[in-house]
Amino acid sequence: MKRCVNCILAVMLMFSPVKAFCEPQPDQLLEELRRHGSKDDAEAQFHLGEIYFAGWGVKRNYEEAVKWWRLAAAHGSAGAQNGLGVMYEYGLGVGQDYSQAKDWYSKACDNGLPRGCENYRKLKESK
């Protein structure tokens, strides 16, 4: 029995470095997203905006989030359009501008994002 356990442990130890080697590292993933984002990949641009907005693995940077979301929004990304609405509504990385926020929420809503419709409705009722 002890020999069987030792064999299993040996196999696990033997393959664990391979797993670690094969898994992409956060820096590699970020570079890959930047590469795709710079080639007009709206999905990559949207995710880069999310990463910088939330500070996932990078220092939180609202201006950088706005930059990537603007690019994605220009390609019709409803998520990025909603994100820009949030940025303008709360003045994050841009000057606070409720008119711009409503415009971005409206675009997100027009592109089928229910959250964009809800944000538009709430902002319109409150401002």
Secondary structure as the mmCIF struct_conf table of DSSP 4:
data_model
#
loop_
_struct_conf.conf_type_id
_struct_conf.id
_struct_conf.beg_label_comp_id
_struct_conf.beg_label_asym_id
_struct_conf.beg_label_seq_id
_struct_conf.end_label_comp_id
_struct_conf.end_label_asym_id
_struct_conf.end_label_seq_id
HELX_RH_AL_P HELX_RH_AL_P1 LYS A 2 CYS A 22
BEND BEND1 GLU A 23 GLU A 23
HELX_LH_PP_P HELX_LH_PP_P1 PRO A 24 GLN A 25
HELX_RH_AL_P HELX_RH_AL_P2 PRO A 26 GLY A 37
TURN_TY1_P TURN_TY1_P1 SER A 38 ASP A 40
HELX_RH_AL_P HELX_RH_AL_P3 ALA A 42 ALA A 54
TURN_TY1_P TURN_TY1_P2 GLY A 55 GLY A 55
BEND BEND2 TRP A 56 VAL A 58
HELX_RH_AL_P HELX_RH_AL_P4 TYR A 62 ALA A 74
TURN_TY1_P TURN_TY1_P3 HIS A 75 GLY A 76
HELX_RH_AL_P HELX_RH_AL_P5 ALA A 78 TYR A 90
TURN_TY1_P TURN_TY1_P4 GLY A 91 GLY A 91
BEND BEND3 LEU A 92 VAL A 94
HELX_RH_AL_P HELX_RH_AL_P6 TYR A 98 ASP A 110
TURN_TY1_P TURN_TY1_P5 ASN A 111 GLY A 112
HELX_RH_AL_P HELX_RH_AL_P7 PRO A 114 SER A 126
#
